[in-house]
Amino acid sequence: MTVSDKVAGYLKRMPVSPFYAILDYVVDLGLQKEAVYLNMGEPHFDTPIHIREAAKKALDGGYTAYTPQPGIFQLREAIAEKLKRENGIEVDPKTEVFVTNGAQAAVYVALKTLIDPGDEVIVPSPYYPPYVINTEILGGKPIIIPFDLRDDLTLEPEEFEKHINEKTKAIFIHSPNNPIGGVISEENLKAISEVALRHRIPVVTDECYEKILFDGVKHTSVASLPGMKDLTLTISSFSKSYSMTGWRVGYLAAEASFVKSFAKIHHTINICVNSVAQWAAYAALTGPHDFMDKWQKVYETNRGIILEALEKSDVTKLAVRPTGTFYVFLDITKLGMSSEVAVRFFVREAGVVLTPGSGFGSYGEGYVRMSFATQTENVEKAISRLVEVLEKSS
Ligand SMILES: Cc1ncc(COP(=O)(O)O)c(C=O)c1O
């Protein structure tokens, strides 16, 4: 018996993420320097200076000890104010807000709060992989339903209805959506929440791209819909909105009894979120926001370049018009390759690194995800090379 035999069975069964395999392939081809990387899921901007200054001040001021488990009160209060002002959700900062190590930890904590082994969680696909991986790690069963991509990003309420039974303990909603790049309409969210309310199934909603929107499209928070406040576990984060991916600050807002459970779980693995990072997040919420207009312009320019290039050439189309996040989901079915093979093809032929759609569940097959959170010249270079390669192979 080797030492690796000692690793738990569920980990041995867990596949290696295809997201990282493509980077190994770039190295194998020796293309690390020339490649254009559009596979990343993070803004390319520096964290704004006033946020960094607040962190330095916290460090020099000696804010280096454990903080209260749910997070420093000033930050929870600022989050509650933001939720009221921007999302139409009224929460008590003392009992209904919990600061987590990013939205990533929030996903785990929310699931661990809701499910016992054998329970079921309904997850629309394509999905952000940790929704499914965490459900499986916790001994639950993910029930995958498809997004309807015919016109826009839509979920059929009947799909939820069909799969709800006594084992269903949560429904996952994620809008604006990674990897699809669309936003679920308020009307559609209302229809889904009516199903959740009828069956009293909690909704876990990941809204971490809530500020990255286009074409005047509005983001609706599930918890703001009639009757949904106590049945919703809202996840958000500082990572994407404030370009703070490495700081690791996110949060959960939910009814007080859920929040008490979050504390039990988050404490066992984190104790609390990094104190200095929490003060930085507090500065993010309470400080100036003018940088966001500048970032928005860059995203709009980059997205416009992609849309224009694809309009001029009919080599491929997008899953939906990208109205939220900094991703587009490109249809590659014409190539007649799996998405994992296609991303290798694009590295080899175009020097562009993308993410295979299959990494987001089986309904992501037939697509590749392209991020436009990068310098405009990278987007220009990448899209023209991709179109050229696709034209040649069609
Ligand atoms: C949909 C979604 N949820 C959560 C996360 C994790 O975010 P955080 O950095 O806040 O942990 C990501 C990161 O890419 C994401 O795309």
PDBQT file of the ligand as one rigid body, heavy atoms in Angstrom, charges set to zero:
ROOT
HETATM    1  C1  LIG A 401     -19.729  32.405  -9.605  1.00  0.00    +0.000 C 
HETATM    2  C2  LIG A 401     -18.603  32.542  -8.674  1.00  0.00    +0.000 A 
HETATM    3  N1  LIG A 401     -18.832  32.397  -7.362  1.00  0.00    +0.000 NA
HETATM    4  C3  LIG A 401     -17.823  32.492  -6.476  1.00  0.00    +0.000 A 
HETATM    5  C4  LIG A 401     -16.535  32.738  -6.884  1.00  0.00    +0.000 A 
HETATM    6  C5  LIG A 401     -15.450  32.831  -5.855  1.00  0.00    +0.000 C 
HETATM    7  O1  LIG A 401     -15.277  34.181  -5.522  1.00  0.00    +0.000 OA
HETATM    8  P1  LIG A 401     -14.430  34.664  -4.277  1.00  0.00    +0.000 P 
HETATM    9  O2  LIG A 401     -13.144  35.201  -4.800  1.00  0.00    +0.000 OA
HETATM   10  O3  LIG A 401     -15.281  35.727  -3.639  1.00  0.00    +0.000 OA
HETATM   11  O4  LIG A 401     -14.241  33.509  -3.370  1.00  0.00    +0.000 OA
HETATM   12  C6  LIG A 401     -16.245  32.903  -8.235  1.00  0.00    +0.000 A 
HETATM   13  C7  LIG A 401     -14.869  33.129  -8.706  1.00  0.00    +0.000 C 
HETATM   14  O5  LIG A 401     -14.541  33.048  -9.863  1.00  0.00    +0.000 OA
HETATM   15  C8  LIG A 401     -17.321  32.816  -9.153  1.00  0.00    +0.000 A 
HETATM   16  O6  LIG A 401     -17.116  32.971 -10.462  1.00  0.00    +0.000 OA
ENDROOT
TORSDOF 0
